[in-house]
Amino acid sequence: MDESVATRSRPSASEPKSSAFDLLAEPVRRWIWRRRWTGLRDIQEQAIPRLMHADGDLILAAATAAGKTEAAFLPLISQVHEDHSGPGFDLVYIGPLRALINDQFRRLEDLCEALKMKVHPWHGDIPAIRKRRARENPRGILLITPESLEALFVLRGVEIPRLFATTRAIVIDELHDLLDSERGVHLRSLLTRMELAVGRRIRRIGLSATLGDMALASAYLRPEAPDRVEQLISRAYRSELRVELRAYASSQPADRTFLDEDEDGGRGNASAPGAVGEHIFENFRGQSNLVFAGSRREVESYSDVLRTISERKRIPVEFFPHYSGLTREHRNFVEKRLKEGKIPTTAVCTSTLELGIDIGSVDCVGHIGPPWSVASLRQRLGRTGRRPGQPAVLRMYAVVPQLHARLRPVQLLQLGLVRSIAMIDLLVDGWCEPPAKDALHLSTLTHQILSVITERGGASAQRLYDTLCIRGPFRTVDTQVFASLLRQLGSLDNALIEQASDGSILLGRQGERIVEHYSFYAAFQTPQEFRVVHRSTALGTIPVTIPLSKGMTIILVGKRWRIEFIHFRERTIEVETDTRGAPPIFGGYPGAVHDTVVQRMRDVLSDEAMPPYLDSVAQEVLIAAKAAYRQSALEDRPLVRLADDRYLLATWTGTIKSMTLAIVLTALGNSVEVFDGMLEVSPLDPDIDLVDQLKAIATGQVNLSSLVKVGEGVLEFEKFHRFLNTDLLAIDALSTRLDLDAVPEIARLCVGPLD
């Protein structure tokens, strides 16, 4: 295996400094002694004095398994032990996953038992009688998910002031996973409402292993006073990093995952997925590992390949699938084997094992296909290299199109492999994606409007706006947009809210039905699946996470399809075969690539250097991609005319900006396919001049805003988007998933200087 592009040292733990260790309560110190700790870790040394001597908000950022949980709770529990204020939960821990809540309960229960302090796990799997006892005697530590906290507001709104009357601090785990998401803004709203209910500020402490822009993270944690959020960042406990990126050329579409019958299963005798499975089998067997395989279908496909190899070789199966759609019993079985480490186990998973469920340290992390974000890759890699002296090991696999004459120019650039290289390089540089700013989150705002009305039994429009927008997280929503949203929610078609004679806003008939259902507590939903149909024949389903519109090209079952009609209510997309060019060799899974990643991809293609962690096939593929890039002249000319009246347009921007230009060009009569930093554009009418269109866009002659409001486009992505009209959907999309401001400049760069 080729070794790393970087080496990091892991210092041994030093003896505790008395200034930190001696600050802890005596029962806490005894607990540490019983566990035979040889010292406090770096983040604990930093955090204990800050948490004991001050009451400000704090972010603790450190590598996975660096001791962040103990860094927060050892001093906080010491404070509670020495000064318990009265009825009410003393501390609140908020985690994004039920499994994470269960894991933290096991970690804290032993410590708190020594201090006679109660620990209450609270989520959908906890029996109602345990929750009732916690409500009746709210003391100690509450461990809860955002959705269960929402349920408390909806079902027990009048009890909120009593339950959190004496809460000293709220610890928010996996902070990075909440910054730029519906769950994140939902939680921020709940924290604001909690403080309004108790009539005082409650200290907030964020824990995270991966943060890009610390200033934006501080703004998330305390929007009204981000400058007062203290940041403690630990650079210790980083292990040596070893990376290998292997490429497998395939003449088959990626969704055709199978293993040839040939006994030796070599790279020349198996399909690319089968060959990947063979390498994973030979190099992961006998250890504890994670293999991130993308979609559920790919997880099952690769798990099946690995099971087939094991059975063929008559070896006990060590490879098991893990994703949210599987039973809890199966997931627990896999997690227990990993954590105990007694039996070699490799979990082939989606993102389910990315976050901080305690499964111990794994020997290696595998990654099939390029990731969508560096932050996610860093979080996943944090699962390995956690034992002293153990390196962090990443094996990445790229299934690339086999070189032949039928490849389109964009396929010759091997963008999947290039993205993998760019993300590995950015990972080593220490960069990761910052959270998005200025998003409106109108779907989550709709959810919170219904929640506040339910909590209070009704509220005025001014009260709602003050709670949610002035003091809460929806500060980019002005009064005009808020009024339009209320009118839309109260329309006859929706009937989510209605206005009483005294002016107060109440739940409407539809709103009551929605709030009464248990599914209301989550402000988010999984991506909507649209059925794809070709002339009454169902082709399958696709998750819609990016804007789609009539005329765009999608990839399904290894073929290219042009969207003809979109039926919103039926969640159906009608398509016709797109015969221009050869079918794509492989696709990907949904996500948004950042501008910085695409810019680094451009550097990879233009730079002569060869990364040291590539295997021989990956080196050959990258050399060919660099040659194709030079021959295409894309470096000098962002717009290249291809055969058959097609164009390759290099935006060199991430998914959001590229997709926005794609929607504009589609609305102007073109068929557009989107790649990383590239668009392939085909005018549908021979009279269309793409260059003239780009010049018109660059000079402001095209009304861009009107083009994202067309009725044929898909702008519904989030849970309550179905209740919004076209104007509100467009406004919301422009704040998150589209960037119209960037389109004229991209168009200008494509056509060059304008007269």
Phi, psi and omega in degrees: 000130176293139185269190200285165170272350182206152177235134179234144181265152176244104182289150175286151182294137179269167177295145181300138173283134183300329181296336177259308185298317184288347177286338184286154178297150185301319177296329178291319178297320178297320179299318178296317179298318181297329180277356175060040173294138177272353179172167174275148179276167188303313183293331177288319176301320180287319191281324187302309179298322182294319182284330181280326189257356182218171179231021181279167177287153189211142170244127176252111181244123180201167180297158176304139179068023178271001176092031183292319181300312178293327178300326179277314191276331179301311178287324181294317178295324177300317178298315181296319180299322184274341184205081176276127191273339182140194183301143182126150177295127183289317182225148178234129175248128179244120179237149186282346186231145175300317180298325178291322175300313180299320180294315180293327176300315179296325182288322186271336185300317181296316179296313185287335177298323179293335181258006182055042180248132181284145172234125186243104171285141186215106172202189188295340181267354181280131181303146183299327182293325178292322178293320180296319179296321178294321179293322183289330179225073185283098177218164177082219187246130175257124177252118192213151174271160176303323182292322178289328175294321175300317180299323176298317179296319184286314186270332185228040185305322182290342182270349185304313180302324181284319184295327185243023184299324185245016182298125181277320186204153174243121179261123182250112182272158180052049185304322182299333183281351184251348189299312190241061185205164176299319180296325181295311181290329175299312180296319178302320178296317180295322179295319177298315181295326177296315179295322177295323181292320181270350176075026179200164175283140175243132182301139179241133180232119180258136177245133180203147175262339183223118176222132179274291182257106183295329179296318178292326176296321177295322179294328176291314186294320181217083187303324184280346181211061182295332181291342181268358178278120179276142183242123175247117185240121179260130177257003183277174174062036175257124185272169172300142181247126176242130186231139170223133176239116182250140179246143179229115180281136184225138172263003180253150172299150185297334184279358175263085184261113178205165180243130177294161183283347182305132189296323188279342174059028181289174184295334180273347186248356181239156171299164182301312176301322178296321179292322175300315179300320178298317181293319178298316180301313185289329188255345181254341184298140178088005181228180172256124186213164169237137174235112179271119189244008175091247187279166177299320180299317180291324176301312180294321181296312181290326176297320179294318177302313183291324176295318180298317178298315181300315181292322179296322180271000178058048179239139179306140182289128178244358187248125186225141177286154178210112173203169191294337181283350179277162182295154179298324181298317180293316180297318179297322179300314180293315182297321180295318178298319179295315184292318181290327176068016182274328182242128179306130184214132172239124176265123172265115197222166167272218179276004186299330181255019178282320184278183197279034170297133185282103175243016182075193180264132177262160182282326186208148172246124174258151180217115181264115183088163182286141174287166178267341180215148177290324180301316178295317179299318179296318180297318180294318180295335179295351178284343183245161180073030184264348178270146178306130179081355181267128177284154169278129186239127178236121172248116181249140183240129179242118174268114189243155178291137178290137183291125174200172189293340184275355181293139174284158180305321181292330178288330178296338180283349175051056188294331177296313177296317182296321177295320177301315179297315181300319182288323176297316180297317179293325176301313180294326178290346180088012180269147166210165189294134173280158176290153178288151179248157168068019176288142181279322181056055184292332176295312180292327176297319176301314178303315183287330174300313179295323181293315181295319178300318180292316181301317187262356184072021182128153180200152176285161178299321180294320179296318178297315182293321180294315182293317190264327187253317180284311180264333184273194189275354185266050189283345178274357178271114180276174185296327181293313178295321180296317178296320178297321179295316179299317179297320180293318180293332180268002181296160182298326181291329183263306180055038176283326180225163174211160183252130179281172182295333179273004178094348180288151182259130182240170174289138173275181184297319178288322178299320179297317180297320182292314184292329182287343181273142184299335181292348181295330190297333176271128179278351183245168173217161175292156181307138180294134177265123176258133173287137178251124187234134174241105178052053177074359177260122180286129179263337184143197179232155175227141174282134182260105179240353179229157181299136174237152177208164180303136179096345179284158180257134176237166180244129177203142182046040174074016180227163178262136181228140177261129181289126178258315179216150175235121178256106189294307186295324179277352182053052184229140176240123175267134184229161170234155179299135176257106189271355182287118178082172180281153176300147179292149181282324180204158178245217180204192175242159193293146178169170180242120179273136184284154178305318183298324179295316180294321177296323176290326175300320178297320178297320180299319181289327184269342183276143179280344184295149178245117180304139185285349186263008180275142172281177188297322179293316179299322177297315179298317181295318180293321177300316179295321179295318178297320179295318179296325179294316179295318182292330181287341182064021181295333181297326181261330183233103182294345180241116183238130178275130179255187177286167175058035175061036177248156180231145170251121186243117180267106177278331185053036175233168180286187187300317187296311181291318179297318180294324178297313177297323179299319179294319179298313181292326176296316179295337179269009172102026180242154168264130188229134172242135187256132174234180177295108177069012183221149170233137169254119190241134177229112175300134181278345180238132181298342180278351180283130175250107185298321180298317178297320179297316180295322177296320179295321177294316183296327183264008176079017181276353181250131177281093186294322183300323182292336185283340178266004179256004182297142185294342183277353184274153177262112177238008179265114181235330189252172195301319185253013177297334183295344179266357183264149176277178185299319181297315180292323177298318180295317179299318181292316180297321181292341179270350185226303191257355179229155179218084182293329182298332183278342188296312180302320181292320177298316179298320181295318179295330181288322184264351179085191183302139179259143179290000000 
